Amino acid sequence: MSIETDMTTDAPADEPRSLKMRELEQETGIGRETIRFYLREGLLPEPERPKRNVARYGQVHVDRLKTIKRLQQ
């Protein structure tokens, strides 16, 4: 019996990812001001906000940012 894990977080693959802005920047190679621009323009969904001034980004954000980056090339 084997459980797949997400290689970057060691979380089981079926659990949603939860990244801070800094982690999202590192994983995608896209800066925070650009990510904020994409959020304002509606290209990215709003992140989960468990507390005021705390935003958690998921795999959908990573995938969409990587897609935008690919389309720009």
Backbone as CSV, one residue per row, in Angstrom:
resi,resn,N_x,N_y,N_z,CA_x,CA_y,CA_z,C_x,C_y,C_z
1,MET,0.843,-1.175,0.000,0.000,0.000,0.000,0.891,1.243,0.000
2,SER,0.682,2.094,-0.992,1.528,3.270,-1.178,0.666,4.515,-1.279
3,ILE,1.148,5.598,-0.704,0.447,6.878,-0.793,1.316,7.820,-1.603
4,GLU,0.732,8.382,-2.681,1.468,9.363,-3.480,1.602,10.639,-2.670
5,THR,2.748,11.284,-2.795,2.926,12.558,-2.103,3.301,13.624,-3.094
6,ASP,2.995,14.835,-2.744,3.418,16.005,-3.505,4.877,16.236,-3.164
7,MET,5.751,16.229,-4.145,7.189,16.287,-3.909,7.643,17.582,-3.244
8,THR,6.910,18.674,-3.401,7.368,19.945,-2.846,6.926,20.166,-1.410
9,THR,5.859,19.504,-0.985,5.365,19.762,0.366,5.313,18.521,1.230
10,ASP,5.560,17.348,0.649,5.452,16.070,1.355,4.043,15.812,1.885
11,ALA,3.059,16.489,1.335,1.673,16.256,1.696,1.111,15.192,0.770
12,PRO,0.163,14.380,1.241,-0.469,13.429,0.341,-1.011,14.142,-0.894
13,ALA,-0.905,13.487,-2.055,-1.245,14.115,-3.337,-2.702,14.568,-3.413
14,ASP,-3.598,13.918,-2.672,-5.001,14.303,-2.759,-5.364,15.465,-1.837
15,GLU,-4.425,15.916,-0.996,-4.683,17.080,-0.144,-4.361,18.355,-0.906
16,PRO,-5.184,19.397,-0.748,-4.901,20.651,-1.450,-3.621,21.300,-0.930
17,ARG,-2.898,21.944,-1.830,-1.681,22.655,-1.450,-2.054,23.995,-0.848
18,SER,-1.169,24.498,-0.014,-1.383,25.792,0.608,-0.040,26.506,0.656
19,LEU,0.118,27.496,-0.230,1.386,28.204,-0.351,1.231,29.659,0.067
20,LYS,2.273,30.205,0.651,2.335,31.638,0.916,2.798,32.324,-0.363
21,MET,2.644,33.633,-0.439,3.054,34.389,-1.625,4.515,34.113,-1.973
22,ARG,5.389,34.135,-0.985,6.816,33.907,-1.206,7.056,32.539,-1.856
23,GLU,6.343,31.520,-1.392,6.484,30.176,-1.945,5.944,30.113,-3.373
24,LEU,4.851,30.825,-3.614,4.279,30.882,-4.960,5.255,31.550,-5.925
25,GLU,5.879,32.631,-5.476,6.886,33.318,-6.299,8.041,32.387,-6.640
26,GLN,8.546,31.673,-5.643,9.682,30.778,-5.846,9.333,29.645,-6.802
27,GLU,8.158,29.079,-6.647,7.778,27.939,-7.471,7.518,28.317,-8.926
28,THR,6.980,29.513,-9.153,6.606,29.894,-10.518,7.620,30.794,-11.207
29,GLY,8.488,31.443,-10.418,9.438,32.377,-11.013,8.787,33.695,-11.410
30,ILE,7.620,33.987,-10.867,6.884,35.209,-11.173,6.840,36.067,-9.907
31,GLY,7.118,37.355,-10.043,7.181,38.258,-8.907,5.823,38.603,-8.322
32,ARG,5.857,39.070,-7.078,4.610,39.349,-6.358,3.781,40.454,-6.987
33,GLU,4.412,41.483,-7.517,3.622,42.555,-8.141,2.906,42.055,-9.390
34,THR,3.544,41.167,-10.134,2.901,40.583,-11.317,1.746,39.682,-10.891
35,ILE,1.941,38.900,-9.845,0.863,38.045,-9.341,-0.308,38.901,-8.877
36,ARG,-0.025,39.980,-8.170,-1.097,40.879,-7.723,-1.831,41.500,-8.912
37,PHE,-1.092,41.850,-9.966,-1.710,42.390,-11.173,-2.666,41.363,-11.769
38,TYR,-2.223,40.106,-11.886,-3.075,39.048,-12.442,-4.321,38.834,-11.583
39,LEU,-4.194,38.955,-10.271,-5.359,38.839,-9.383,-6.344,39.979,-9.651
40,ARG,-5.833,41.210,-9.735,-6.704,42.377,-9.979,-7.413,42.272,-11.324
41,GLU,-6.706,41.758,-12.330,-7.278,41.673,-13.673,-8.180,40.449,-13.865
42,GLY,-8.266,39.598,-12.845,-9.152,38.436,-12.930,-8.538,37.228,-13.625
43,LEU,-7.234,37.254,-13.856,-6.590,36.104,-14.494,-6.321,34.971,-13.498
44,LEU,-6.323,35.302,-12.220,-6.164,34.311,-11.158,-7.350,34.413,-10.210
45,PRO,-7.802,33.272,-9.673,-8.865,33.337,-8.665,-8.326,33.925,-7.370
46,GLU,-9.190,34.495,-6.578,-8.789,35.029,-5.278,-8.269,33.885,-4.413
47,PRO,-7.204,34.122,-3.655,-6.692,33.078,-2.769,-7.583,32.909,-1.544
48,GLU,-7.401,31.780,-0.880,-8.087,31.558,0.397,-7.483,32.524,1.410
49,ARG,-8.320,33.114,2.225,-7.846,34.062,3.242,-8.358,33.619,4.615
50,PRO,-7.565,32.758,5.294,-7.998,32.266,6.604,-8.028,33.353,7.677
51,LYS,-7.185,34.377,7.529,-7.146,35.505,8.469,-6.900,36.771,7.668
52,ARG,-7.138,37.888,8.305,-6.830,39.170,7.670,-5.331,39.235,7.387
53,ASN,-4.979,39.737,6.229,-3.581,39.869,5.794,-2.860,38.539,5.627
54,VAL,-3.609,37.453,5.474,-3.008,36.143,5.208,-3.696,35.583,3.976
55,ALA,-2.899,35.219,2.978,-3.446,34.624,1.760,-2.741,33.297,1.528
56,ARG,-3.510,32.283,1.164,-2.958,30.971,0.879,-3.328,30.610,-0.559
57,TYR,-2.329,30.239,-1.326,-2.501,29.931,-2.740,-2.427,28.433,-2.941
58,GLY,-3.155,27.936,-3.918,-3.222,26.505,-4.164,-2.616,26.115,-5.506
59,GLN,-2.784,24.853,-5.822,-2.237,24.315,-7.065,-2.843,25.009,-8.277
60,VAL,-4.099,25.448,-8.192,-4.724,26.148,-9.317,-3.952,27.427,-9.651
61,HIS,-3.438,28.100,-8.638,-2.659,29.320,-8.860,-1.327,28.990,-9.532
62,VAL,-0.671,27.942,-9.051,0.609,27.523,-9.636,0.404,27.152,-11.101
63,ASP,-0.602,26.330,-11.371,-0.859,25.878,-12.739,-1.185,27.036,-13.670
64,ARG,-2.022,27.940,-13.209,-2.414,29.060,-14.061,-1.243,29.997,-14.326
65,LEU,-0.419,30.273,-13.314,0.749,31.139,-13.511,1.747,30.507,-14.476
66,LYS,1.952,29.201,-14.365,2.858,28.516,-15.297,2.303,28.553,-16.715
67,THR,0.979,28.449,-16.847,0.347,28.536,-18.173,0.530,29.927,-18.759
68,ILE,0.310,30.952,-17.973,0.482,32.338,-18.449,1.924,32.551,-18.885
69,LYS,2.866,32.059,-18.096,4.285,32.207,-18.425,4.618,31.515,-19.750
70,ARG,4.066,30.303,-19.932,4.295,29.564,-21.191,3.707,30.307,-22.382
71,LEU,2.510,30.855,-22.220,1.853,31.558,-23.318,2.600,32.833,-23.709
72,GLN,3.312,33.424,-22.773,4.061,34.644,-23.064,5.324,34.355,-23.881
73,GLN,5.805,33.140,-23.845,7.064,32.801,-24.534,6.871,32.573,-26.014
